[in-house]
C-alpha cells in the first residue's frame, strides 16, 4: 500500500483530505534547497539495517567530465609545448587545467555528502558516522524517532547562459519533517518517479508517511 499522501495547497489554507493532522499546518511548502539538477543526481542503497542516500553514477560522471580537458592538456598538449620551449603557453594551459579541475572538485562536493539512516542505532547523519560526542543540528544528524513524516516538493527551475540561451526543468525535493514543522533536505534531483520510489522506500524504513504537495494555480 502506498504511503504517499497528496496535499493540496493554496495561498489561504492547507487541506489534507478529511484527515486532520496537527503538524501539517506548521510545514512550509517552498523548496528547502532552491535549484537542483535536471537528472537523477542521487540514489538510495540499503544493506541490513542501514539505508543510505548517495551520489548516483550519473552525478559522479557529470562531475568527472570536467577532468577531460585537463587530462588532454596534460598528456597531449603539454609535451608539445615543453618540446618547443613555450613556457608562457604552458603556464596559461596549467591555469586553465586547474580551473577545470576545481570545477570538477566543487561539483563533487556540491552534489552532496551521503545521508545515512541506521535503524539498529536509531539515528541518521550526514556522512557515514554518527557523532555521539557532538551536539549537531538536525540538518547534520539526529534520531530516527524524531522524524514525523517525509515531504516531496517540486520546483520549476529556469537557467540561462552567457550566450543568451535558456533551459527550464522541474526538480524534486525529498525532505524530512519534524513535529515542530522544521524540514531537512536529504534528496534533490529531476527524476520524479525515482524520487517517489526512494521516498516510499525511506518511509517504509522509518514507518512514517510521505506528503506530496503541489501549489494550486488559479
Secondary structure by P-SEA (a helix, b strand, c coil): cccbbbbbbccccccccccccccccccccccccccccccccbbbbbcccbbbbbbcaaaaaaaaccaaaaaaaacccaaaaaaacaaaaaaaaaaaaaaaaaaaaaaaaaaccbbbbbccccccccccccccccccccccccccccccbbbbbbbbbbbbcccccbbbbbbbbbbbbcccbbbbbccccccaaaaaaaaaaaaaaacbbbbbbbbbcc
